[in-house]
Amino acid sequence: MTKARSAIIIGGGHNGLICAAYLARKGLKVEVLEARNTLGGGLALTSSHMSLHASILKDLKIKLTSQAPVKTIALGPDGEHLCFSGNTVDGPEAARYAAFREEYLAYAKALGPLMLNTPPRLKDFDRADAMTFGKLGWALRFGLGEEAMREFLRVAGMNVYDVLEERFSAPLLKGALAYDAIIGCHVGPRTPNTVLNFLMRLFHDSGQQRVSAAATTSALEEAAGKAGVTMKCGAKVASILVQSDKAVGVTLDTGEALRADIIVSNADAKTTFLDLLGTRHLDALFAHRISKPRTDGDVARLRLSLKARPTVPGLPDSDLSQRLVIAPDMRTVERAFNASKYGEYSKEPVMDMMLDGRTLSINAAYAPLKLKEGWEAGAEGFKAAVLTVLERYAPGLSASVETAELMTPADMAEAFGNAGGHWHHGEMAIDQAFMMRPVHGTAQYETPVAGLYLCGAAAHPGGDITGLPGRNAAKRILRTA
Amino acid sequence: MTPAASPIDFTRTHAPSPFHARLLDHTITQNWATWNGYQTPRVADTVASEYFAIRSACSVMDLTPMEKYRITGPDAGDYLNRLVTRDVTKLKPGRVAYAVWCNDMGRVIDDGTIFHLSEGVYRLCAQHHQLDWLLLSSIGFDVTITKETHDVAALAVQGPTSFSVLSAAGIQGLDTLKPFGITSVDVAGIPVTVSRTGFTGDLGYELWMDPEHALDIWDIIFNVKFERGLYDIRVIGLDALEMVRIEAGFIMPGFDFNTADTAVRADFDRSPYELGLGWLVDLKKPHYTGKRALVAEHARPAKSRLIKLILDGNKVPSGSFLFDREGGENVGAVMAQTWSPILKRALALGDITLRKGQVPSELWAEIYYQKELKWKLHWAKGTVTDKPFWSHPRRSATPPHST
């Protein structure tokens, strides 16, 4: 095969831009096609406490002006709040928490060889696969040491509820930590392998700069531009063109056809394979497999415009712009999840939020994609449920609401074109992770169709704002295409 | 796409077919087998008389138990072309094609026939239950797939006099019906679909009708013999069919080889190339399930092959191991075998491992046989052939009596 010289990237979210920049820096002529009128995709919805993996900032020479680190404050129903910052937390369990953080950060770090590389195949190993396995084995056995490795292997598949029960006693502390292990996914604290979720989030979270979504987007746009990437907004890809079993281009919804040596999709797997490519270019079992991953979103975003800054008893006004979490204890989180299992929204939702001026942006769980009564009927009820909970922590807040904009998973799917409106383009669970993300047969960024690649959150290592799928995909493409 | 509720009473091990009342009369041995849940004769009278009815006269067999699926909808043609390895886009209405389908790894799931009944309306017939695979393959296609095994009664009428028998029974227009053709006829006011297809390698027809009319059609055919005294017409069972299908070189998935969805061990299933069905694989047509694997396999030397073997001597190599020479290296085993009365030869289908992709021209079978209950060993040399063991020009002549 002759070396690929041009690439089209479908979707200008952060992973698409990162993949584009990496490819362009190696001399490919890259065009990013974004359906929306702005770049950045789902970044627009995220709170500002996440940041790209440090290796990407270094490789793409991105300089971000970091703001003061954001703290997470778990609001207590009694006005006794818990502030998490780095390895510290308020209250009597501070020492335990520090030890826990240190231990779990070490586990997260041990996952590094897996997160930063193409996930190895289990069959037909190549040298890179063997290398990744070797590094992972080394990190687990010698990086962690025998005792810690044993503990890691014990907890990795467990649920976060049981692990936190073993370690802590304060309900609020456990509730807030459990919240971080479940948010964005259709799981509760008692769902198996939520510890793995927690570890992945820790991995992404460890020692990174914290910048706003807007700043991240413009920095990526600039990096891509400097590398020579052409970026086109308002260009909605309708289908992927295939000739002689090779992806050769795309058509836009305007009918325009664009060609390139390789096509890289930052869209989720179902959209890429079922909608854009079409199952007639795929084998039947593969098409079946790719239609199965769990991609139903379970979080809604509520944006409140307030007449005045809210008052939270026990919390100084200066702390209102930190990340506030309402998850008073693990049972409340689990009970909130129960509702969504049966197609209902949580009557007692759990949430995290950030205040920017007088705009309060809330992620509220659980809000299942397929609400039994339908979101048209249920939206007002869910808004009211969120406000009822908020009112307990910030008395008078409801009365101060000017507008309340609810974005359900269905709305997110509509706005961002990701099947199911799932934050991470699919559940982050062990059966949908690593060499099985999104499904085996396309877990190494390659697809069954030559010249077609995945670079988004549907690919390893998945969601959150890490940029690693885009980076890893670019490296894979540069090695194989 | 929900399949209709099964009319089979699962508290019984054998369900009666629409022809059951007549099968009972003819199956004087009461030697029954179960075929896809239906009670079907293994032997009706004697294997010899049934075999010679097929080869020298006219045989009748109840085909109702064969799995039948109706495929309709705007994407029906594209769907089938993505399902099977041969190009069926050129299959015109009123025509039938033999086809084979594979999983993603290019391993054979089953074979069968596709009937293009009328524009965009297809029937797929298969040996084994296929509804789950057909539905799984339908993701992304606008098609409706309905299992109609129990809703269509089918009768195979095969043998050199089958044309004359059916014509005498009042079925018009068979003289212009070409092999693999379909026609719709009216038999004493009963609508019947007739296809010139079969599993015997000889002239023959298959009749498709509403189960409600099954016995009427049966009686009309047998009246040619019983009331008018014309031709020998006999019910046949599975044992006689096994003899003639081997003579014709037809394979039976699940018996001659493991189907992909039943094989437990890796490499115990087979690709079309390994079954000698390479002529059914089109590597140039648009994508179909298993194509990428088959393209890759085609570029490598073949690993194994289901071969046809004509043996010297009169011993039938039941379950024999096959060797490269007498007492030499074991290369495989016999999967199906028969004594062919019409050829006066022992025939076998054998699954063998190939060396460097080369099919040998001769093999030796280690045959164990009994003489007055005493076991003996015999080595028989066999010649490998890639043609059907037996065929007759009337099978493909139109009209059939022109030969």
Interface residues (C-beta under 8 A of the other chain):
Chain A: D245 L274 G278 T279 R280 H281 L282 D283 A284 L285 F286 A287 H288 S291 G441 P448
Chain B: D78 R82 L83 N103 D104 W133 L136 S137 I139 G140 F141 P286 H287 T289 G290 K291 R292
